[in-house]
Amino acid sequence: MEKALRIWAIPAIHSNVEALVNLHDNIHPLIKPGDRVVYMGNYTGYGEPAVETINEILAFRRLVLAMPGMMPDDFIYLRGVQEEMWDKLLQLQFAPNPGDVLLWMLGNGMSPSLYSYGLSPHDGIEACSRGIMDLTKWTNTVRQAIRRRPGHEIFSTQLRRAAFTPTEEQYPMLFVHAGLDASKSLGEQGDNFWWGSDKFRSITQAYKPFEKVVRGFDPAHNGLHLNCVTATLDDGCGFGGKLVCAGFTRAGDIEELVEV
């Protein structure tokens, strides 16, 4: 994120499309050329209108890019737990125990998302029991359902593992989905971006060369939390809480905090 004037960080949405629309309406008048918008993963999951949520994200991108001076690179999308599960779902036929994997996914927010795309989780379970050929046909059906929604497949290919401001700036910041292991370098994080939430909570010093690490999902649902070296923006959207957006300045200050 080269020389961003402000960074609008949007945490986990979990298919709460009404909250997302309200948030977009609130921040749209505040966005200016030179700003960046970072979505921090878990766009879908648990809530029912998954398709509508992705449609809203894509529509907002088009709306903002119509503003003079805005650039396509001003929008950044991180891969969350839900997006990681979608990726694994499309390769389910290669899993050692596909039935167990699918049941775990369905119990962790995937089921409503499949219904939103017109797919039956029960069909997937049956395909797992019938063998690899039927399961491959079912995962192809999932892929086709995504492709039928304009922009959805391309969107899934644009997801990043993490994002950060230039380290030569006065206050470099790192944006992640849910976790980080401060004992490892950025290139060694692996799945910690999705599954290392416990390690994130133990961070007490700046993760150099960054001054602050910002995450968008807390699976423990402990709410909004800000300190000098970390920030958790997840206030429980999709689980009865609010959807939050923080507008960070280049100095790491929160200039705007929008909650809907």
C-alpha positions as CSV (number, residue, x, y, z in Angstrom):
1,M,0.0,0.0,0.0
2,E,2.3,2.7,-1.3
3,K,1.9,6.1,0.4
4,A,-1.7,5.8,1.4
5,L,-3.1,9.0,2.9
6,R,-5.7,7.0,5.0
7,I,-6.5,3.3,5.2
8,W,-10.1,2.3,5.7
9,A,-9.9,-1.1,7.4
10,I,-13.1,-3.2,7.3
11,P,-13.1,-6.4,9.5
12,A,-15.1,-9.7,9.3
13,I,-18.6,-9.2,7.8
14,H,-20.0,-12.8,8.0
15,S,-22.7,-12.1,5.4
16,N,-24.3,-9.3,7.3
17,V,-25.1,-7.4,4.1
18,E,-27.4,-4.9,5.8
19,A,-24.6,-3.7,8.1
20,L,-22.2,-3.7,5.1
21,V,-24.5,-1.5,3.1
22,N,-24.9,0.9,6.0
23,L,-21.1,1.0,6.5
24,H,-20.5,1.7,2.9
25,D,-23.1,4.5,2.9
26,N,-21.3,6.1,5.9
27,I,-17.7,5.9,4.6
28,H,-18.3,6.7,1.0
29,P,-18.5,10.5,1.5
30,L,-15.3,10.3,3.6
31,I,-13.1,8.5,1.1
32,K,-10.7,10.7,-0.9
33,P,-8.2,10.1,-3.7
34,G,-5.0,8.6,-2.1
35,D,-7.0,6.5,0.4
36,R,-7.0,2.7,0.5
37,V,-9.8,0.4,1.5
38,V,-8.7,-2.9,3.1
39,Y,-11.3,-5.7,3.6
40,M,-9.9,-8.2,6.1
41,G,-11.5,-11.5,5.3
42,N,-14.6,-13.5,6.3
43,Y,-16.9,-11.8,3.9
44,T,-19.3,-14.7,4.1
45,G,-20.0,-17.4,6.7
46,Y,-22.8,-18.0,9.3
47,G,-25.1,-15.5,7.7
48,E,-27.4,-16.4,4.8
49,P,-27.0,-13.7,2.1
50,A,-23.5,-14.6,1.0
51,V,-24.1,-13.9,-2.7
52,E,-25.6,-10.5,-1.8
53,T,-22.6,-9.6,0.4
54,I,-20.0,-10.3,-2.3
55,N,-22.2,-8.4,-4.8
56,E,-22.3,-5.4,-2.4
57,I,-18.5,-5.5,-2.0
58,L,-18.0,-5.5,-5.8
59,A,-20.7,-2.7,-6.3
60,F,-19.0,-0.5,-3.8
61,R,-15.6,-0.9,-5.5
62,R,-17.2,0.2,-8.8
63,L,-18.8,3.2,-7.1
64,V,-15.6,4.4,-5.4
65,L,-13.5,3.8,-8.5
66,A,-15.8,6.1,-10.4
67,M,-14.5,9.0,-8.2
68,P,-11.7,11.0,-10.0
69,G,-8.3,10.1,-8.8
70,M,-9.2,6.6,-7.4
71,M,-7.2,3.7,-8.7
72,P,-7.9,-0.1,-8.8
73,D,-5.1,-0.8,-6.4
74,D,-6.8,1.3,-3.8
75,F,-8.9,-1.8,-2.9
76,I,-7.3,-4.7,-1.1
77,Y,-9.0,-7.9,-0.1
78,L,-7.5,-10.3,2.5
79,R,-8.2,-14.0,2.6
80,G,-10.0,-15.0,5.8
81,V,-10.9,-18.3,7.4
82,Q,-14.1,-18.5,5.3
83,E,-12.3,-17.9,2.1
84,E,-9.7,-20.4,3.0
85,M,-12.5,-23.0,3.5
86,W,-14.0,-22.2,0.1
87,D,-10.7,-22.8,-1.5
88,K,-10.4,-26.2,0.3
89,L,-14.0,-27.0,-0.5
90,L,-13.3,-26.8,-4.3
91,Q,-10.5,-29.4,-3.7
92,L,-12.4,-31.6,-1.4
93,Q,-12.0,-34.7,-3.5
94,F,-8.3,-34.7,-2.7
95,A,-8.8,-34.6,1.1
96,P,-8.0,-37.9,3.0
97,N,-11.3,-37.8,4.9
98,P,-13.5,-35.6,2.8
99,G,-16.7,-36.4,4.7
100,D,-15.2,-35.3,8.0
101,V,-13.7,-32.2,6.4
102,L,-17.0,-31.2,4.9
103,L,-18.9,-31.7,8.1
104,W,-16.3,-29.5,9.9
105,M,-16.8,-26.8,7.3
106,L,-20.5,-26.9,7.5
107,G,-20.3,-26.5,11.3
108,N,-18.1,-23.5,11.0
109,G,-20.2,-21.2,8.9
110,M,-20.1,-22.8,5.4
111,S,-23.7,-24.2,5.3
112,P,-25.6,-20.9,4.9
113,S,-23.1,-19.8,2.2
114,L,-23.7,-22.9,0.1
115,Y,-27.5,-22.4,0.3
116,S,-27.0,-18.8,-0.8
117,Y,-25.4,-20.1,-4.0
118,G,-28.3,-22.5,-4.5
119,L,-26.3,-25.5,-3.3
120,S,-27.3,-28.2,-0.9
121,P,-24.8,-29.2,1.8
122,H,-26.7,-32.6,2.0
123,D,-25.8,-33.3,-1.7
124,G,-22.1,-32.7,-0.7
125,I,-22.3,-35.1,2.2
126,E,-23.9,-37.8,0.0
127,A,-21.2,-37.3,-2.7
128,C,-18.6,-37.8,-0.1
129,S,-20.1,-41.2,0.8
130,R,-20.3,-42.3,-2.9
131,G,-16.6,-41.8,-3.7
132,I,-14.2,-39.6,-5.5
133,M,-16.0,-39.5,-8.9
134,D,-19.3,-38.2,-7.5
135,L,-17.5,-35.8,-5.1
136,T,-15.5,-34.4,-8.1
137,K,-18.8,-33.8,-9.9
138,W,-20.2,-32.0,-6.8
139,T,-17.2,-29.7,-6.4
140,N,-17.5,-28.9,-10.1
141,T,-21.1,-27.9,-9.4
142,V,-19.9,-25.6,-6.7
143,R,-17.4,-24.0,-9.0
144,Q,-20.1,-23.5,-11.7
145,A,-22.4,-21.9,-9.1
146,I,-19.7,-19.4,-8.3
147,R,-19.0,-18.7,-11.9
148,R,-22.6,-17.9,-12.6
149,R,-22.4,-14.9,-10.3
150,P,-20.6,-12.1,-12.3
151,G,-17.3,-11.2,-10.7
152,H,-17.3,-13.8,-7.9
153,E,-14.7,-16.1,-9.3
154,I,-12.4,-13.2,-10.2
155,F,-12.9,-11.8,-6.7
156,S,-11.7,-15.1,-5.2
157,T,-8.5,-14.9,-7.1
158,Q,-7.6,-11.4,-5.8
159,L,-7.4,-12.3,-2.1
160,R,-4.1,-11.6,-0.3
161,R,-2.6,-13.2,2.7
162,A,-1.7,-9.9,4.3
163,A,-1.1,-6.2,3.5
164,F,1.2,-3.6,4.8
165,T,2.3,0.0,4.4
166,P,5.9,0.7,3.2
167,T,8.4,-0.1,5.9
168,E,10.4,3.0,5.2
169,E,7.5,5.2,6.3
170,Q,7.4,6.7,9.8
171,Y,4.7,4.4,11.1
172,P,4.5,1.2,9.0
173,M,1.4,-1.0,9.7
174,L,0.6,-4.6,8.9
175,F,-3.0,-5.8,8.3
176,V,-3.8,-9.5,8.8
177,H,-7.0,-11.6,9.0
178,A,-6.9,-13.2,12.5
179,G,-3.5,-14.1,13.7
180,L,0.2,-13.7,13.7
181,D,3.1,-15.4,15.4
182,A,5.5,-12.6,16.5
183,S,8.4,-15.1,16.8
184,K,8.4,-15.7,13.1
185,S,9.1,-13.5,10.1
186,L,6.3,-12.4,7.7
187,G,7.3,-15.1,5.2
188,E,7.2,-17.8,7.8
189,Q,3.7,-17.2,9.0
190,G,1.9,-19.8,7.0
191,D,-1.5,-20.6,8.4
192,N,-1.0,-18.3,11.4
193,F,-2.8,-15.6,9.4
194,W,-6.0,-17.6,9.8
195,W,-5.4,-19.9,12.8
196,G,-2.9,-18.1,15.0
197,S,-5.3,-15.9,17.0
198,D,-4.0,-17.1,20.4
199,K,-0.5,-16.0,19.4
200,F,-1.8,-12.6,18.3
201,R,-3.3,-11.9,21.8
202,S,0.1,-12.5,23.3
203,I,1.8,-9.7,21.3
204,T,3.1,-7.0,23.7
205,Q,5.8,-5.4,21.6
206,A,5.9,-4.0,18.1
207,Y,6.3,-6.7,15.4
208,K,9.2,-5.0,13.7
209,P,9.6,-3.5,11.1
210,F,6.0,-2.6,11.7
211,E,4.7,-0.4,14.5
212,K,1.2,-1.8,14.6
213,V,-0.5,-5.0,13.5
214,V,-4.2,-4.7,12.8
215,R,-6.5,-7.8,12.5
216,G,-10.1,-8.1,11.3
217,F,-11.3,-11.3,13.0
218,D,-11.2,-12.5,16.6
219,P,-12.7,-16.0,16.9
220,A,-13.0,-15.6,20.6
221,H,-15.4,-12.6,20.0
222,N,-13.7,-10.4,22.7
223,G,-14.7,-7.3,20.9
224,L,-13.0,-4.2,19.7
225,H,-9.5,-3.8,21.2
226,L,-6.9,-1.1,20.5
227,N,-3.5,-0.6,22.0
228,C,-0.1,0.8,21.0
229,V,1.1,-2.2,19.0
230,T,-2.0,-4.1,17.9
231,A,-5.6,-3.5,17.0
232,T,-8.5,-5.9,16.8
233,L,-11.4,-4.3,14.8
234,D,-13.8,-7.3,15.1
235,D,-16.8,-6.3,17.2
236,G,-18.8,-9.4,16.5
237,C,-20.5,-8.6,13.2
238,G,-22.6,-11.7,12.3
239,F,-22.8,-12.7,15.9
240,G,-25.0,-9.9,17.3
241,G,-22.3,-7.3,17.3
242,K,-21.5,-4.2,15.1
243,L,-19.6,-3.9,11.9
244,V,-16.7,-1.4,12.4
245,C,-14.5,0.5,10.1
246,A,-11.4,2.3,11.2
247,G,-9.8,5.0,9.1
248,F,-6.1,5.0,9.9
249,T,-3.8,7.9,9.1
250,R,-0.2,7.4,7.9
251,A,0.9,8.1,11.5
252,G,-1.2,5.1,12.8
253,D,-3.9,7.2,14.4
254,I,-7.6,6.4,14.0
255,E,-9.0,9.5,12.4
256,E,-12.5,8.0,11.9
257,L,-14.2,5.1,13.7
258,V,-17.5,4.1,12.0
259,E,-19.7,1.6,13.8
260,V,-23.1,0.3,12.4
